[in-house]
């Protein structure tokens, strides 16, 4: 994300200013719809594996029990964060709980896209000729937005 002057996401004495563009807000809204549809349609698809991590990789029975117990809680937390982002999609300020929901949701989007694209740590290059260049640009945008959100969360 390239901007001139003040950061579009910054902490002030009256809260967190949230001044991303309308296009960015529409993108996040679109990602919310996609994310919900994917999780609702098939929560076990490979792209979502980092959202519901394996707790016991060497013990399938224990992991199945863990997934049975933990998945509903993870899913409820994801749903609540997504709902908060949806409610504040067009907000110009965020409180700390809303900021936390944005960080959580943007990071989840990154995890899914990063898994789908097989992005490695430190992979910052975008080749315009690669097959999924648009998704990779979105991934890098989300990384930048998450960085701004995290900076704004710091007191």
Helices and strands as residue ranges (DSSP letters): E 9-12, E 15-18, H 22-41, G 46-48, H 60-87, E 93-94, H 96-117, H 133-153
